[in-house]
Amino acid sequence: MAIRIIGQLKRGFCFGLLALLLAGCSQASEPEPQQERIASTAKMTIIEPAQGAVITGNKLRVRIALEGGEIIPQATQDIKPDEGHVHLSLDGKLSTMTYGLDQEIDVTPGPHILQVEFVAGDHAPFQPRVIQARRIQVQ
């Protein structure tokens, strides 16, 4: 009787171990971590408008200074820390993807938040982001 119980325990243990092994093999593998973004060597400053500026009219002039970076004319997957594009956003919405440092965008009356970001050649942000923001008021 004792031998029969031990045999059943061994068989139960083997089945349990086999079930664990099969369950481990059938699980989906972990997704590969995303490749880290490179840091940019560029420093960017919004020259115009000033923080808290009051703008009259429906056009906003945005002037940017970019040091240690170059604006490239075409998108590329060959990411370099000193090359990219400038994205202008107004109130969290992309307004323009520009290749220049002096730009005019349409605005409506009211308070707004302007964001200017130097992004990599593939239009995705560097890490850490190269971004500046200004609060403005349009009358």
C-alpha positions in Angstrom: 0.0 0.0 0.0 2.8 2.4 0.9 4.6 1.6 -2.3 1.4 2.3 -4.3 1.0 5.7 -2.6 4.6 6.7 -3.2 4.2 5.7 -6.9 1.1 7.9 -7.2 2.9 10.8 -5.5 5.8 10.4 -7.9 3.5 10.3 -10.9 1.5 13.3 -9.6 4.8 15.2 -9.0 6.0 14.4 -12.5 2.7 15.5 -14.1 2.8 18.8 -12.1 6.4 19.5 -13.0 5.6 18.8 -16.7 2.6 21.1 -16.5 4.7 23.9 -15.1 7.4 23.4 -17.8 4.8 23.5 -20.6 3.1 26.6 -19.1 6.5 28.4 -18.9 7.3 27.6 -22.6 3.9 28.7 -23.9 3.9 32.2 -22.3 4.6 35.0 -24.7 8.1 36.3 -24.4 8.7 39.7 -22.9 8.7 42.6 -25.4 12.1 43.9 -26.2 12.8 47.2 -24.4 12.6 50.3 -26.7 15.9 51.6 -27.8 16.9 54.6 -25.8 16.9 58.0 -27.6 20.2 59.8 -27.9 20.8 63.2 -26.1 21.2 66.2 -28.3 24.3 68.5 -28.1 22.1 71.5 -29.0 20.8 74.2 -26.8 17.8 76.2 -27.9 16.4 79.5 -26.7 13.2 81.3 -27.7 14.3 84.9 -28.5 10.8 86.1 -29.4 8.1 86.2 -28.0 9.2 87.0 -24.4 7.5 85.2 -21.5 4.1 86.8 -20.8 4.2 88.9 -24.0 1.0 90.5 -25.1 0.5 90.1 -28.9 -1.8 92.3 -31.0 -3.1 90.8 -34.2 -3.5 87.3 -35.6 0.2 86.5 -36.4 2.8 85.5 -33.9 6.5 85.9 -34.8 8.7 83.2 -33.3 12.4 83.6 -33.3 14.7 80.9 -32.0 18.4 80.7 -31.2 20.0 77.3 -31.7 23.5 76.6 -30.5 25.4 73.4 -31.1 22.8 72.1 -33.5 22.0 72.2 -37.2 18.6 72.2 -38.9 18.5 69.6 -41.7 16.2 69.9 -44.7 15.0 66.3 -44.8 13.8 63.6 -42.4 16.3 60.8 -41.8 16.7 57.6 -39.7 20.4 58.4 -39.4 20.0 60.2 -36.0 22.8 62.5 -35.0 22.9 64.5 -31.7 23.5 67.8 -33.5 21.0 67.6 -36.4 17.2 67.9 -36.5 14.1 70.0 -37.1 12.1 72.5 -35.1 8.5 71.8 -34.1 6.3 74.7 -33.0 3.2 73.8 -30.9 0.5 76.1 -29.7 -1.6 74.9 -26.7 -0.3 71.4 -27.2 -1.2 71.1 -30.9 1.6 70.9 -33.5 1.4 74.1 -35.5 4.4 73.7 -37.8 7.4 71.6 -38.4 9.9 74.2 -39.6 13.4 74.2 -41.0 14.1 77.8 -40.0 14.7 79.8 -36.8 12.3 82.6 -37.7 8.7 81.8 -38.2 5.2 83.3 -38.2 2.2 81.3 -37.1 -1.5 82.2 -37.0 -3.0 82.9 -33.5 -6.4 83.7 -32.1 -7.3 86.0 -29.2 -6.8 84.7 -25.7 -4.1 83.1 -23.5 -1.8 80.6 -25.2 1.2 78.4 -24.4 3.8 78.3 -27.2 6.3 75.3 -27.2 9.3 75.1 -29.4 11.2 71.8 -29.6 14.4 70.8 -31.4 13.7 67.2 -32.5 15.9 64.5 -34.1 16.1 63.9 -37.8 13.3 61.4 -37.6 11.0 64.0 -36.0 11.0 62.2 -32.6 12.2 64.0 -29.5 15.7 63.7 -28.1 16.1 62.4 -24.6 16.2 64.6 -22.7 14.0 66.8 -24.7 15.3 70.1 -26.1 12.2 72.2 -25.5 11.3 75.7 -24.4 7.8 77.2 -23.6 6.3 80.7 -23.3 3.0 81.9 -22.0 1.6 84.6 -24.2 -1.6 86.6 -24.5 -3.1 87.5 -27.9 -5.5 90.5 -28.1 
